[in-house]
Amino acid sequence: MGGNSAESLLYQHCHAPSFDFQTWQIDLQVSAVCSQLKPGEPVGYYLNGNNQKPLGIMGVFMGCTSPTSFSVAMQDCFSGVDVKDVAATYLNPDYFYTFKWP
């Protein structure tokens, strides 16, 4: 189910409607609405916030950690699910968005 661990986490825990993550559309910028999001919201990384396809970096929003960051549960091919504060990674928090699923 799913082509990589990142999207498999969303298929398993978020009931994604399509098994082709390339059909998922960009929705709300997480950093702009962090305090309004509920834990468990699926999120993805879109380079420069362009309405393109997600880059394969996906996870489950866990909550705001500061005014400029938040934590996301993510999984890679070599480990289990790990909750990461986005500010402590190489990823730009402003490039995370919720999905608008078809």
Kinemage of the C-alpha trace (Angstrom):
@kinemage 1
@onewidth
@group {chain A} dominant
@subgroup {mainchain}
@vectorlist {calphas} color= white
{ca met a 1} P 0.000 0.000 0.000
{ca gly a 2} L 1.667 3.216 -1.135
{ca gly a 3} L 5.048 3.588 -2.731
{ca asn a 4} L 7.077 4.707 0.280
{ca ser a 5} L 6.930 4.776 4.055
{ca ala a 6} L 5.926 8.452 4.199
{ca glu a 7} L 2.750 8.011 2.236
{ca ser a 8} L 2.042 4.587 3.750
{ca leu a 9} L 1.736 6.251 7.157
{ca leu a 10} L -1.032 8.470 5.771
{ca tyr a 11} L -2.839 5.589 4.067
{ca gln a 12} L -2.781 3.617 7.291
{ca his a 13} L -3.699 6.328 9.799
{ca cys a 14} L -5.492 9.063 7.850
{ca his a 15} L -7.678 7.114 5.429
{ca ala a 16} L -6.339 8.804 2.303
{ca pro a 17} L -8.974 8.510 -0.438
{ca ser a 18} L -6.528 7.702 -3.242
{ca phe a 19} L -3.498 5.450 -3.341
{ca asp a 20} L -1.811 7.867 -5.751
{ca phe a 21} L -0.392 10.706 -3.658
{ca gln a 22} L 0.332 12.621 -6.868
{ca thr a 23} L -3.417 13.380 -7.065
{ca trp a 24} L -3.428 15.114 -3.658
{ca gln a 25} L -3.681 18.903 -3.857
{ca ile a 26} L -2.096 21.589 -1.693
{ca asp a 27} L -4.456 23.244 0.805
{ca leu a 28} L -3.576 25.270 3.943
{ca gln a 29} L -0.076 26.376 4.929
{ca val a 30} L 0.554 24.715 8.300
{ca ser a 31} L 2.665 27.565 9.724
{ca ala a 32} L -0.129 30.065 8.965
{ca val a 33} L -2.889 28.039 10.658
{ca cys a 34} L -0.920 25.960 13.168
{ca ser a 35} L -2.994 26.908 16.208
{ca gln a 36} L -6.204 26.005 14.347
{ca leu a 37} L -5.138 22.529 13.180
{ca lys a 38} L -6.084 19.430 15.097
{ca pro a 39} L -3.467 16.789 15.873
{ca gly a 40} L -3.788 13.987 13.351
{ca glu a 41} L -4.149 16.224 10.291
{ca pro a 42} L -2.163 14.806 7.348
{ca val a 43} L 0.467 17.204 5.983
{ca gly a 44} L 2.951 17.244 3.111
{ca tyr a 45} L 5.982 19.209 1.960
{ca tyr a 46} L 5.596 21.372 -1.155
{ca leu a 47} L 8.764 23.074 -2.375
{ca asn a 48} L 8.351 26.862 -2.250
{ca gly a 49} L 4.640 26.386 -1.584
{ca asn a 50} L 3.924 25.922 -5.266
{ca asn a 51} L 0.736 24.121 -6.184
{ca gln a 52} L 2.697 21.181 -7.482
{ca lys a 53} L 2.790 17.586 -6.353
{ca pro a 54} L 4.078 16.806 -2.848
{ca leu a 55} L 7.758 15.903 -2.707
{ca gly a 56} L 7.240 12.621 -0.890
{ca ile a 57} L 7.831 14.140 2.548
{ca met a 58} L 4.596 13.594 4.410
{ca gly a 59} L 3.420 13.028 7.907
{ca val a 60} L 0.819 13.606 10.553
{ca phe a 61} L 0.597 16.988 12.269
{ca met a 62} L 1.041 16.584 16.022
{ca gly a 63} L 0.883 20.169 17.295
{ca cys a 64} L 2.547 23.580 17.485
{ca thr a 65} L 5.881 23.637 19.326
{ca ser a 66} L 6.608 27.374 19.090
{ca pro a 67} L 5.284 30.410 17.205
{ca thr a 68} L 7.407 29.358 14.214
{ca ser a 69} L 7.396 25.562 14.321
{ca phe a 70} L 5.369 22.415 14.888
{ca ser a 71} L 5.883 18.695 15.246
{ca val a 72} L 5.079 16.053 12.651
{ca ala a 73} L 5.018 12.267 12.966
{ca met a 74} L 7.014 10.923 10.015
{ca gln a 75} L 8.366 7.589 8.897
{ca asp a 76} L 11.273 6.794 6.615
{ca cys a 77} L 12.353 3.542 5.028
{ca phe a 78} L 14.838 2.652 7.751
{ca ser a 79} L 12.930 3.294 10.962
{ca gly a 80} L 9.566 3.387 12.609
{ca val a 81} L 7.389 6.432 13.125
{ca asp a 82} L 9.250 9.331 14.717
{ca val a 83} L 7.843 12.653 15.921
{ca lys a 84} L 10.071 15.519 14.798
{ca asp a 85} L 10.031 19.221 15.535
{ca val a 86} L 10.257 20.620 12.012
{ca ala a 87} L 12.496 23.510 13.164
{ca ala a 88} L 15.117 20.933 14.239
{ca thr a 89} L 15.284 19.419 10.722
{ca tyr a 90} L 16.587 20.645 7.383
{ca leu a 91} L 12.987 21.245 6.260
{ca asn a 92} L 11.455 24.713 5.962
{ca pro a 93} L 8.302 24.865 8.146
{ca asp a 94} L 6.677 27.237 5.648
{ca tyr a 95} L 6.627 24.520 2.970
{ca phe a 96} L 4.317 22.180 4.891
{ca tyr a 97} L 0.673 22.211 3.831
{ca thr a 98} L -2.447 20.248 4.577
{ca phe a 99} L -3.932 18.230 1.733
{ca lys a 100} L -7.098 18.799 -0.232
{ca trp a 101} L -8.005 15.272 -1.181
{ca pro a 102} L -10.118 14.564 -4.299
